[in-house]
Structures are given as structure tokens and as C-alpha cells.
Amino acid sequence: MNRQDQERINESFARGVESFTEDDLKKVRKDGAAAEEKSTRLEAQFESFKLTWELLQDYWGGNYKNVPWKLLASIGFAVTYLVSPLDIIPDFLPLLGFTDDAAVFALVVSSFQSELDAYREWKRRQPDEPKSSK
């Protein structure tokens, strides 16, 4: 990805996060299956997707509320961008198609590293879920 593409991604991210609403966040939840399917193509940012998706799940479930709106909006925008076929580098291009999607998740992580570290630590301290007996 060249510098111009990176600048366009940064600008799109900033605009997208700024205009992201509660209703948009609700729509993200409906796109979960598509986001999870596409996330496998994020390569190096796959773990970032998993962590941010888990954060959203814990937020929606009422388990983790210590989240600034800007982080929720950033994750929501990143998921929306991942699911959208209309991005800066079209997903159908071999090898390059998901580069911009991964760059958006990298932006979320770099912008909110301390909040994501706090969530990761909170998650680590949670008791293991009991296994169901069959």
C-alpha cells in the first residue's frame, strides 16, 4: 500500500468515526457473521479483530462498560469498513484487497492501545465459563 492510500484510509477512518452513531453501532451487530467471515483474511490484524469484536460483545452484553464512545465508534466503523465491498482498495483484488481493511484495524489498535490493554487485562481476570455437561 502506498502513502497516498494510507492517507486516504486515515482520512476515511477519521470521518467515519466522527459521524458514527448509536444506530450505526446497532447495525454492526447485525453484520457479525459477515464480519467474522471476512476477518479471517486480515492476516496480521486478525487478532486485533478478535479482541475488538470480543470487546463489543462484552459491551453489548453489559459485562464491560468501561469503554469510551470513541473506541466503540472506531471499532464499529472498522467492522463496517471490513464488511463493505466499497473501500479504498476493493476486496476482490488478489493479495491487496484486504490490506486497507487490516490498516483500519491497525489504526484502531494504535489509537486505543491503552484501552484495549485494559480490556485484555479485564478479560484475563474473568473466571473461566463453566463447561456445560451433556
Sequence and secondary structure as in RCSB ss.txt:
>XXXX:A:sequence
MNRQDQERINESFARGVESFTEDDLKKVRKDGAAAEEKSTRLEAQFESFKLTWELLQDYWGGNYKNVPWKLLASI
GFAVTYLVSPLDIIPDFLPLLGFTDDAAVFALVVSSFQSELDAYREWKRRQPDEPKSSK
>XXXX:A:secstr
  HHHHHHHHHHHHHHHHH  HHHHHHHHHTHHHHHHHHTT GGGHHHHHHHHHHHHHHHTTS     HHHHHHH
HHHHHHHH S SSS TTSTTTTTHHHHHHHHHHHHHSHHHHHHHHHHHHHS        
